[in-house]
Amino acid sequence: MLDHLVYAGPDLADAVARVAALTGVTPAPGGRHVGLGTANHLADLGAGAYLEVIGPDPAQPDPEGPRPFGIDDLTEPALVAWAVRAPDLDATIARARAHGFDPGDAIEMSRESATGELLRWRLTPPSAPGSLRPFLIDWGTTPHPTTRDLPSIPLLMLTGTHPDPASVQVATDALGLELLVRRAGKASLTAALRSRDGRQVALT
């Protein structure tokens, strides 16, 4: 099942402001990824999924390596990735590999919440920008972000475009997922959301 969508930008405050202007809902502060040089804000998408708005954390020094999700190369915010929840992460990775998709090895991650709580999870590395292949995440014993009374921006549909839709389907088929991907010259994700006043809006 969908765990979360990643909306990343070169300026976190600007990315949050764009979501707020589009939907009428301001994502709530999530926390800081210490050592990665990033911080995030979150909103509930419904059905156990959430939106992560992520960008450089001005309170941290520049990290030794590149920030995740290609943030350092972005010139404006974009919907760059999607994550799938896998409660048995190692078994899911093994099944995906057996069906022709290698999501990568699981790594340990953590962040400090806005209230100072340390949250831990495991995930596979985010796919290369533009691949549209999902990454996998397992929250283990950490309460899921959607249990934290987040502001709501209901997700209506997630779709994609890609020059080679079949390359995306290899991954989704291996994971037992469905994602409508249309052929286009540029890879992109689009989330159809319901705004605070009931309109359908597109975050891309």
N, C-alpha and C positions, 0 to 999 in steps of 0.2 A: 504494500500500500504506500501511497505518497506520504512522505514524512514532512518535507518542506521544500519551498522554492527559494532560490538565492537571487536577490536583486542587489547587485554590487555597483559601486561607483567610486570615483577618485576622491570624492568629498562626502563623508558620511552625512553630515547635516543637510547637504543639498539633496542627497538621495532620499532621505526621510521626508524632506519638504516636498519633493516631487510626488511621492506616494500620497501624502496628505492632500496636496492640491488636486490630485486625480480622483481620490476616493472619498475625501472628506473625513478620513480617519488617520490619526497620527500613530504610527507604530511606537510601542513602548520601549524604553531602554532595556536591552538584554544583558549585556556585559562585555568584558574585554577578553581578548585572546592574547594573554601575556606571552611575549616572545615572538608573536606573529605580526605585531604591529597593527592589529585590527580590533574593531569593536562592532557591536550590532544592535539593532532595534528589531522588535518582533511584533507580528500581528497574527491573530488566529484566522485560518482560512476555512475552518469547519472540517468535519469528518476526521478529526485527529491530525490535521496538517496545519502548518504555519508558514508565514512569509518571513524570511530573514533578510533584513536590509543591512548590508555590511560594507564597511569602508575603512580607510586608515583611521587609527586612533590617535588624535593629536596629543594625548597624554603619554604616549609611549614613544621611545626613540625608534628610528628606522630599524627594521629587522635585518639580521645578517643575510637572509635569503629573500627571494621574492614573496610578496604577499599572496595568499591563495586566490583562486578564481581569476587570475590575470588582472587583478585590481591595478597594479602598477602601470599597466598598458592601456587602461580605459581612459577615454576622454570625456565620457558622460555615463550616467547610470544605465544599466541594462539588466534584463533578466538573463542570467548567465548559466544557471545550473538547476538541476532538480535532484532531490535525494529520496531514496526508497528505504522504508523501515524494514530491517531484517533482524528480528529478535534472536535468531540463531545465525549469526553473521558468518562464522566459519563454514557451516553447512551450506549456506546460500552461495558463498563464493565457490565452493566445490561444485555445486550443481550448475552454476553459471558456466564454469570452465568446461564441464562435461558437455555443455550444449553450445560451445563455440564462442563464449564471451568471457574474457578475463578482466574482472573488475579491479584487479590488483590486490595486494596484501593488506590486511587490516592494520591500522595504526591507532595508538591511544591518543586521545585529545582531551582537553579540558578548557574551561573558562571560568572566570569569576563573575558571578551574577551581579546585578545592580545592587543587591543587598549584601554582597560580600560572600555569598555561598559559593563553594567550589563545585562545579558540575563536571562530571566525567562521562565520556562515551568513547566508542570505537567506530571507525569508519574506514572505507576504502578511499584512496586518493581521488579527489574530484577529476573528472575526465578533462582532457585538453579542451580549451575554449573552442566552441564551434562544433564539437563532436555530437552534442545533444545526448550522449549516453549518460544515464543516471549514475550517481554513486550511491553506496549502501551505508547505512548507519544503524548502530545498535546502542540504545541508551542504557542497557543493563539495568542496574538498580536505581539509576538517577531518574527522578520524576520527569516526565516529558514536558517540554516547554508549554504545551497547550493546557497543562494543569495549573498554570500560573495566572489566570484571570487576565488574558491579553485582550486588547481591543480587537473587534471583529471586522474582517473584510472577507465576506464569503466568496470562495472560489467556485465559479460556474463551470469552467472548462480550461484545460491546458492543451495547447496544440504547438506544433513546430513547423519550421521549414528547413530544408537542407538540400544541397546540390545532389546528394546521394541518399535518399530516404532508406534504401535497403541497408546501409551501414548502421543506421540507428535501429532498424528492426531486428538485426542480429542480436543486439543487446536486450531489447525489450522482449523478444521471443524467449531468450535464454532465461529471463527472469519471470516469465509468465505475466508480462505487463502489456498494456495497450496504450499507444500514444499516436494520435493522428499527426503524421508528418507529410506535408506537401512538398513537392519538388520546387525549388527556387534557387536563385543564384547565390543566396547568402543564408547561412545557418542562423536561426533565431528561435526563441521560445516566446509564446504569447499566452498570458494568463487573462482569461475573461473573469472579471471581478464584479461584485455588486457593490456599488457605492453606498454611502450613508443615506442618500436620498432615493435609493432604489434603482438608479440607472445601471446599465451594463457598461463597464469601461474596460479598456485593454491596457495591461501592463506588459511591456515588451522590452 
